[in-house]
Amino acid sequence: DEYLSRPRFLAISEFGPRAIVYHEGSRYVINQVELPVGDGELEATRAKICQRCGYLHPVPENDTLNLCERCNASLNTPLTSLFRISEVSTRRRDRISADEEERMRLGYEIVTSLRFNERDGRPLYHTSEIKADDKPVGHLYYGQAATIWRINLGWTRRANRELQGFPLDIERGYWQRNEQIEEAEQEDPISPRIRRVIPYVEDTRNCLLFEPSDPLPADVMASLQAALKNAIQVRYQLEDNEIAAEPLPSADDRRSLLLYESAEGGAGVLRRLLDDMGALAEVAEEALRLCHYDPETGEDLNHAPRAKERCEAACYDCLMSYYNQREHDLLNRHIVVEWLQTLRRAEVITAPVAAPRAAHLAELLRQCDSELERRWLRRLDARGHRLPTGAQVYIEACQTKPDFVYEEHHTVIYIDGPHHDFPDRHARDRQQA
């Protein structure tokens, strides 16, 4: 026996139910899944995915959740019988029909969803506003160690689109075969206990959501997704498999772009797009070069520096890659030039909490005890520095209440006015420190 390992998010499609795997000149079918040890009953999960923003909501049996926790949109009925995949087994196949080859070419319908990490029931993510020429053009949302699910709803080429998942023998772990296609093959020992399940995988990743202020056509969003992903890789010298990009909530309704660090450990580059006010502009400038445009003059250079043939819409030097083959018909470098030029002039204004920076600043100003503290905050904001996460937070262990705190960096700030100049106040401050 041999053991093959793949990243989870790739394995959900490459090692999906009844998928064909080619290995060392032989063909194998994914016919069995490793079942968890238990009392014979398959433990499944239920979840709701927001159809507007793609946010994930795991729900219990007595579900009463009707609105999305992130955008307040109405939630549909939950996905039931979600089954987490860990390991699968194969059986060698000698013959592959033309119908199976076509089914494999079209692949599975994979849905991606995310949920931000939480603390005390509160989602932990940072919000940034993108402004160009003093006008808002979009938002960035960064979540560290967010939970990302990839769910396999079934074959893309299935007759009943409402029927989701795959039949699974819940006693022995065999995926039920297609009798019409595999009638000549040796039958797996399927038991009578068959249940339709929806396989999924999950992992925690640093992720970045990009949402334009106004809805964009599908071809513009697909081209912008490819341009930004490739530019981030070039700008920060990353391999093609270190950053992944997905449309949310789905490929048919592209309202936002999800970028996440697909490599184990992560490179930490997505956080830079929020912390550095000009980082997004640098990425957009690199994207213009990749799209064969001169960033300074806007001139169409028609092809990559070493290429001889003209790039009409997209090529493997600009937007195309192995990972976005199914979107090649949508990619067009010309239709994203205006957007990239806008982002090249843009600034990213970041808040340290989920609320927008302006709203967070207003709340901090309201909590200030003196005009000196308000002046300090306004100076931070005017210079584009990071704002504190909270104000006037009492720290019981130290018996002190600093004026401002930076929770992530475990830093507190005291704004001392003239009354701190007296010797007795100096002594008390030293004692508290």
C-alpha positions as CSV (number, residue, x, y, z in Angstrom):
1,D,0.0,0.0,0.0
2,E,1.1,3.6,-0.7
3,Y,0.1,6.8,1.0
4,L,-0.4,10.0,-0.9
5,S,-0.8,13.3,0.8
6,R,-2.4,16.5,-0.5
7,P,-3.4,19.8,1.1
8,R,-6.9,19.6,2.5
9,F,-8.4,22.2,0.2
10,L,-7.0,20.4,-2.9
11,A,-7.8,16.9,-1.7
12,I,-11.6,17.7,-1.4
13,S,-11.7,17.8,-5.2
14,E,-8.7,15.7,-6.3
15,F,-9.7,12.8,-3.9
16,G,-13.4,13.4,-4.0
17,P,-16.0,10.5,-4.1
18,R,-15.5,8.2,-7.2
19,A,-12.8,10.4,-8.5
20,I,-10.1,9.0,-10.8
21,V,-6.5,9.2,-9.7
22,Y,-3.6,8.5,-12.1
23,H,-0.5,7.2,-10.2
24,E,2.7,5.6,-11.7
25,G,1.0,4.6,-14.9
26,S,-2.1,3.1,-13.3
27,R,-5.6,4.3,-12.7
28,Y,-7.4,4.2,-9.4
29,V,-10.9,5.2,-8.2
30,I,-11.6,6.8,-4.8
31,N,-14.0,4.2,-3.6
32,Q,-13.8,4.3,0.2
33,V,-13.5,6.8,3.1
34,E,-12.2,6.3,6.5
35,L,-15.1,6.4,9.0
36,P,-14.6,7.7,12.5
37,V,-14.6,5.1,15.3
38,G,-18.0,5.1,17.0
39,D,-21.2,3.3,17.8
40,G,-22.1,2.8,14.1
41,E,-24.0,6.0,13.7
42,L,-22.4,8.6,11.4
43,E,-21.9,11.9,13.1
44,A,-22.7,14.7,10.7
45,T,-22.7,18.5,10.9
46,R,-25.2,21.2,10.0
47,A,-24.4,24.6,8.7
48,K,-25.9,27.7,7.0
49,I,-24.0,29.7,4.4
50,C,-25.1,33.3,3.7
51,Q,-26.1,33.7,0.1
52,R,-25.0,37.3,0.1
53,C,-21.6,37.3,1.7
54,G,-20.6,33.6,2.0
55,Y,-20.3,33.7,5.8
56,L,-20.4,30.3,7.6
57,H,-22.8,29.5,10.4
58,P,-22.5,26.1,12.1
59,V,-26.0,25.4,13.5
60,P,-27.3,22.8,16.1
61,E,-30.3,20.7,15.6
62,N,-32.6,23.2,17.4
63,D,-31.5,25.9,15.0
64,T,-33.2,29.4,15.5
65,L,-30.6,31.4,13.4
66,N,-32.4,33.3,10.6
67,L,-30.1,36.2,9.9
68,C,-26.4,36.3,8.8
69,E,-24.2,37.3,11.7
70,R,-22.0,39.4,9.4
71,C,-24.4,41.2,6.9
72,N,-27.9,40.5,8.5
73,A,-29.1,38.9,5.2
74,S,-31.8,36.2,5.5
75,L,-30.3,32.7,5.7
76,N,-31.6,29.8,3.7
77,T,-32.3,26.3,4.9
78,P,-29.1,24.6,6.4
79,L,-26.9,22.1,4.6
80,T,-27.4,18.9,6.5
81,S,-25.4,15.7,6.7
82,L,-22.1,17.5,6.3
83,F,-19.3,14.9,6.7
84,R,-15.7,15.9,7.3
85,I,-13.2,14.0,5.2
86,S,-9.8,13.0,6.6
87,E,-8.5,9.9,4.7
88,V,-9.7,8.0,1.6
89,S,-8.8,4.7,-0.1
90,T,-8.7,3.7,-3.7
91,R,-9.2,0.6,-5.9
92,R,-7.4,0.0,-9.1
93,R,-9.4,0.4,-12.3
94,D,-8.6,-1.0,-15.7
95,R,-11.1,0.8,-17.8
96,I,-12.4,4.4,-17.8
97,S,-15.4,5.3,-19.9
98,A,-15.7,8.4,-22.0
99,D,-18.6,9.6,-19.8
100,E,-16.5,9.3,-16.7
101,E,-13.7,11.3,-18.4
102,E,-16.1,14.1,-19.3
103,R,-17.5,14.1,-15.7
104,M,-14.0,14.4,-14.3
105,R,-13.2,17.2,-16.7
106,L,-16.1,19.2,-15.5
107,G,-15.3,18.3,-11.9
108,Y,-17.2,18.9,-8.7
109,E,-19.3,21.9,-7.5
110,I,-17.1,23.2,-4.7
111,V,-18.4,25.9,-2.3
112,T,-16.0,27.9,-0.1
113,S,-17.1,29.6,3.1
114,L,-15.4,31.3,6.0
115,R,-15.9,32.2,9.6
116,F,-13.8,34.7,11.5
117,N,-12.1,33.7,14.8
118,E,-14.0,34.8,17.9
119,R,-13.3,35.9,21.4
120,D,-16.1,36.1,24.0
121,G,-18.6,35.6,21.2
122,R,-17.2,38.6,19.2
123,P,-15.7,38.1,15.8
124,L,-12.0,39.1,15.5
125,Y,-11.2,40.9,12.3
126,H,-9.9,44.2,11.1
127,T,-11.7,46.5,8.7
128,S,-10.1,48.9,6.3
129,E,-11.6,51.5,3.9
130,I,-10.1,51.9,0.5
131,K,-10.2,55.6,-0.7
132,A,-9.1,56.9,-4.0
133,D,-9.4,60.7,-4.8
134,D,-11.1,61.1,-1.4
135,K,-13.9,58.7,-2.5
136,P,-14.5,55.2,-1.0
137,V,-14.0,52.5,-3.6
138,G,-14.1,49.4,-1.4
139,H,-13.3,47.7,1.9
140,L,-10.8,45.1,3.2
141,Y,-11.5,42.7,6.0
142,Y,-8.6,40.8,7.5
143,G,-9.0,37.8,9.8
144,Q,-6.2,36.0,11.5
145,A,-6.7,32.2,11.9
146,A,-10.2,32.3,10.3
147,T,-11.9,29.0,9.7
148,I,-12.4,28.2,6.0
149,W,-14.6,25.4,4.8
150,R,-14.6,23.8,1.3
151,I,-17.7,21.8,0.7
152,N,-18.2,19.3,-2.2
153,L,-21.9,19.6,-3.2
154,G,-21.7,17.0,-6.0
155,W,-20.7,16.6,-9.6
156,T,-21.0,19.7,-11.7
157,R,-22.6,17.5,-14.4
158,R,-25.5,16.1,-12.4
159,A,-29.1,15.9,-13.6
160,N,-30.8,17.1,-10.4
161,R,-29.1,20.3,-9.2
162,E,-31.2,20.3,-6.0
163,L,-29.8,16.9,-5.0
164,Q,-26.6,17.5,-3.1
165,G,-23.9,15.2,-1.8
166,F,-23.0,11.5,-2.5
167,P,-24.5,8.2,-1.3
168,L,-22.2,6.6,1.4
169,D,-22.2,3.2,3.0
170,I,-22.2,4.3,6.7
171,E,-21.1,0.8,7.9
172,R,-18.1,0.2,5.6
173,G,-17.3,3.6,4.2
174,Y,-17.7,2.8,0.5
175,W,-19.0,5.5,-1.8
176,Q,-21.9,4.1,-3.8
177,R,-21.0,3.5,-7.4
178,N,-22.9,4.6,-10.5
179,E,-24.5,1.4,-11.8
180,Q,-24.9,2.7,-15.4
181,I,-21.2,3.7,-15.7
182,E,-19.5,1.0,-13.7
183,E,-21.6,-2.1,-14.4
184,A,-18.6,-4.0,-15.8
185,E,-16.4,-3.3,-12.7
186,Q,-16.0,-5.5,-9.7
187,E,-18.6,-4.4,-7.1
188,D,-17.6,-3.1,-3.7
189,P,-19.2,-4.9,-0.8
190,I,-21.9,-2.2,-0.2
191,S,-24.2,-2.8,2.9
192,P,-27.9,-1.8,2.9
193,R,-27.2,1.2,5.2
194,I,-26.8,4.0,2.7
195,R,-26.9,7.7,3.6
196,R,-26.4,10.7,1.4
197,V,-23.7,13.0,2.8
198,I,-22.0,16.2,1.7
199,P,-18.2,15.9,2.2
200,Y,-16.2,18.9,3.4
201,V,-12.8,19.9,4.8
202,E,-11.9,22.7,7.1
203,D,-8.7,24.5,8.1
204,T,-7.6,27.8,9.8
205,R,-6.0,30.4,7.6
206,N,-5.1,34.0,7.6
207,C,-7.5,35.6,5.1
208,L,-8.3,38.9,3.4
209,L,-11.7,39.8,2.0
210,F,-11.9,42.5,-0.7
211,E,-15.3,44.0,-1.3
212,P,-15.8,46.7,-4.0
213,S,-18.2,49.5,-3.0
214,D,-20.3,48.9,-6.1
215,P,-21.2,45.5,-7.6
216,L,-19.0,44.5,-10.6
217,P,-19.7,42.2,-13.5
218,A,-18.5,38.6,-13.2
219,D,-15.7,39.0,-15.8
220,V,-14.3,42.1,-14.1
221,M,-14.3,40.3,-10.7
222,A,-12.7,37.2,-12.1
223,S,-10.0,39.3,-13.9
224,L,-9.4,41.4,-10.8
225,Q,-9.1,38.3,-8.7
226,A,-6.4,36.9,-11.0
227,A,-4.6,40.2,-11.3
228,L,-4.4,40.9,-7.6
229,K,-3.4,37.3,-6.7
230,N,-0.6,37.2,-9.3
231,A,0.6,40.7,-8.3
232,I,0.8,39.8,-4.6
233,Q,2.9,36.8,-5.5
234,V,5.3,38.9,-7.6
235,R,5.5,41.8,-5.2
236,Y,6.2,39.6,-2.2
237,Q,8.1,36.9,-4.0
238,L,5.7,34.0,-3.2
239,E,5.2,30.7,-5.0
240,D,2.0,30.2,-6.9
241,N,0.6,27.8,-4.3
242,E,1.2,30.1,-1.2
243,I,-1.7,32.4,-1.9
244,A,-5.2,31.2,-3.0
245,A,-8.1,33.2,-4.3
246,E,-11.9,32.4,-4.3
247,P,-15.0,34.4,-5.2
248,L,-17.7,34.8,-2.6
249,P,-20.4,33.8,-2.1
250,S,-20.0,31.7,-5.2
251,A,-18.6,31.6,-8.7
252,D,-22.0,32.5,-10.1
253,D,-22.4,35.5,-7.8
254,R,-19.1,37.3,-7.3
255,R,-19.6,40.0,-4.7
256,S,-16.2,39.8,-3.0
257,L,-12.8,38.2,-3.3
258,L,-11.4,35.9,-0.7
259,L,-7.6,35.7,-0.5
260,Y,-6.0,33.3,2.0
261,E,-2.6,32.0,2.7
262,S,-2.8,28.4,1.5
263,A,0.7,27.3,2.5
264,E,1.2,25.8,6.0
265,G,2.2,28.5,8.5
266,G,1.5,31.4,6.1
267,A,3.8,34.1,4.8
268,G,2.1,37.0,6.6
269,V,1.8,39.2,3.5
270,L,-2.0,39.8,3.6
271,R,-1.7,41.7,6.9
272,R,0.7,44.1,5.2
273,L,-2.0,45.3,2.8
274,L,-3.8,46.7,5.9
275,D,-0.8,47.8,8.0
276,D,0.9,49.7,5.2
277,M,-1.3,52.5,3.8
278,G,0.5,52.3,0.4
279,A,0.9,48.5,0.0
280,L,-2.3,48.0,-2.0
281,A,-1.3,50.8,-4.4
282,E,2.1,49.0,-4.9
283,V,0.3,45.7,-5.6
284,A,-2.0,47.5,-8.1
285,E,1.0,49.0,-9.9
286,E,2.6,45.5,-10.2
287,A,-0.8,44.2,-11.5
288,L,-0.7,46.8,-14.2
289,R,2.7,45.6,-15.3
290,L,1.6,42.0,-15.3
291,C,-1.4,43.0,-17.5
292,H,1.1,44.4,-20.1
293,Y,0.4,48.1,-19.3
294,D,2.8,50.9,-18.4
295,P,1.7,52.1,-14.9
296,E,3.0,55.6,-15.5
297,T,1.6,56.3,-18.9
298,G,-1.2,53.8,-19.2
299,E,0.1,52.6,-22.6
300,D,-0.8,49.1,-23.7
301,L,2.4,47.2,-24.3
302,N,0.5,44.3,-25.9
303,H,2.7,41.5,-24.6
304,A,5.1,40.5,-21.8
305,P,8.7,41.6,-22.1
306,R,10.0,38.3,-23.5
307,A,7.0,37.3,-25.5
308,K,6.6,37.7,-29.2
309,E,2.9,37.2,-29.7
310,R,0.3,39.8,-28.8
311,C,-1.9,39.1,-25.8
312,E,-5.4,39.8,-26.9
313,A,-7.3,39.2,-23.7
314,A,-5.3,37.0,-21.3
315,C,-2.2,34.8,-21.3
316,Y,-0.1,32.8,-18.9
317,D,2.2,35.8,-18.4
318,C,-0.7,37.9,-17.0
319,L,-4.0,36.5,-15.7
320,M,-4.1,32.8,-16.7
321,S,-2.7,30.0,-14.5
322,Y,-3.2,26.3,-13.8
323,Y,-5.4,27.1,-10.9
324,N,-8.0,29.2,-12.7
325,Q,-8.4,27.1,-15.9
326,R,-12.2,27.0,-15.5
327,E,-12.3,30.9,-15.5
328,H,-10.2,31.4,-18.6
329,D,-13.2,32.4,-20.7
330,L,-13.9,35.3,-18.2
331,L,-10.4,36.7,-18.0
332,N,-9.7,39.9,-19.8
333,R,-6.8,42.2,-18.9
334,H,-8.3,45.3,-20.6
335,I,-11.4,45.4,-18.4
336,V,-9.5,45.7,-15.1
337,V,-7.1,48.5,-16.1
338,E,-9.4,51.3,-14.9
339,W,-9.9,49.5,-11.6
340,L,-6.2,48.9,-11.1
341,Q,-5.4,52.5,-11.9
342,T,-7.9,53.5,-9.3
343,L,-6.3,51.2,-6.7
344,R,-2.9,52.6,-7.6
345,R,-4.0,56.0,-6.4
346,A,-5.8,54.5,-3.3
347,E,-5.0,54.6,0.4
348,V,-6.0,52.0,2.9
349,I,-7.4,53.4,6.1
350,T,-7.4,50.7,8.8
351,A,-9.3,50.3,12.0
352,P,-8.0,48.0,14.8
353,V,-11.5,46.5,15.3
354,A,-14.3,45.2,13.2
355,A,-16.0,48.6,13.0
356,P,-14.8,51.1,10.3
357,R,-12.0,53.4,11.3
358,A,-14.2,56.6,11.4
359,A,-16.7,54.9,13.7
360,H,-14.0,53.5,15.9
361,L,-12.3,56.9,16.2
362,A,-15.6,58.5,17.2
363,E,-16.2,55.9,19.9
364,L,-12.6,56.4,21.3
365,L,-13.1,60.2,21.3
366,R,-16.4,59.7,23.2
367,Q,-14.6,57.7,25.9
368,C,-11.8,60.2,26.4
369,D,-11.5,61.9,29.8
370,S,-9.7,65.0,28.7
371,E,-9.1,67.2,25.7
372,L,-5.4,66.2,25.8
373,E,-6.4,62.6,25.0
374,R,-8.6,63.7,22.2
375,R,-5.8,65.8,20.7
376,W,-3.5,62.7,20.8
377,L,-6.1,60.6,19.1
378,R,-6.7,63.1,16.3
379,R,-2.9,63.4,15.7
380,L,-2.7,59.6,15.3
381,D,-5.5,59.7,12.9
382,A,-4.2,62.6,10.9
383,R,-0.9,60.8,10.4
384,G,-2.5,57.5,9.4
385,H,-1.1,55.7,12.5
386,R,-2.8,52.7,14.0
387,L,-5.5,53.6,16.5
388,P,-5.8,51.9,20.0
389,T,-8.3,49.1,20.3
390,G,-9.9,50.5,23.4
391,A,-10.0,53.4,25.9
392,Q,-10.3,53.7,29.7
393,V,-10.1,49.9,30.1
394,Y,-9.7,48.9,33.7
395,I,-6.9,46.2,34.3
396,E,-7.9,44.5,37.5
397,A,-4.6,42.5,37.9
398,C,-2.6,45.7,37.9
399,Q,-5.3,47.9,39.7
400,T,-4.9,50.5,37.0
401,K,-7.0,52.1,34.2
402,P,-4.8,53.3,31.3
403,D,-6.1,55.9,28.9
404,F,-5.7,53.6,25.8
405,V,-4.8,50.0,25.1
406,Y,-3.5,48.1,22.1
407,E,-4.8,44.6,22.9
408,E,-2.9,42.7,20.2
409,H,0.4,44.1,21.2
410,H,-0.2,44.0,25.0
411,T,0.6,47.7,25.2
412,V,-1.0,50.4,27.3
413,I,-0.8,54.2,26.9
414,Y,-1.1,56.9,29.5
415,I,-1.7,60.5,28.4
416,D,-0.3,62.6,31.3
417,G,-1.4,66.1,31.8
418,P,0.1,68.9,33.9
419,H,-1.2,67.4,37.1
420,H,1.3,64.6,36.8
421,D,4.2,67.0,37.2
422,F,4.0,66.9,41.0
423,P,6.4,64.7,43.0
424,D,3.7,62.7,44.8
425,R,1.9,61.9,41.5
426,H,5.3,60.8,40.0
427,A,5.7,58.4,42.9
428,R,2.2,57.0,42.5
429,D,2.7,56.5,38.7
430,R,6.0,54.6,39.4
431,Q,4.2,52.4,41.9
432,Q,1.5,51.5,39.4
433,A,4.0,50.8,36.6
